Amino acid sequence: MSYMLLIIEPVGQRRTRTEAEGQEAYASMVRFGQGLKERGLLLASESLQLASQGARVTVREGRASIVDGPFAEAKEMIGGFFLLSCKTREEAVAIAADCPAAQWCTVEVRGLGPCFDDHG
């Protein structure tokens, strides 16, 4: 089954690091991803730009509304993701616990599935 590890970080956290600290954090995540790839578990991974560079789009009654970042109400942002192929949820959770980012933010584990199949 496929699981997504969402890297949820506080808005502004990246600005608190020096460039060297940011590069080391990024390098640790790349090494983590490489290890997952070598184990045959990694389907995809990406780091995302700051939320201030994003946009939120909603369509209501046929009209699109676009709000450019930064988003004043946001306290957290998705900083990146790892898409994994794991046998069990427990395996995905164990991998999340080994993720370097779990030391400075939250790693959310979500299984992939249809949005209409909500039994939880």
Salt bridges, closest charged atoms under 4 A:
GLU9 OE2 - ARG14 NE 2.92
GLU24 OE2 - ARG31 NH2 2.85
GLU73 OE2 - ARG56 NH1 2.66
GLU108 OE2 - ARG110 NH1 2.97
ASP117 OD1 - HIS119 NE2 2.40
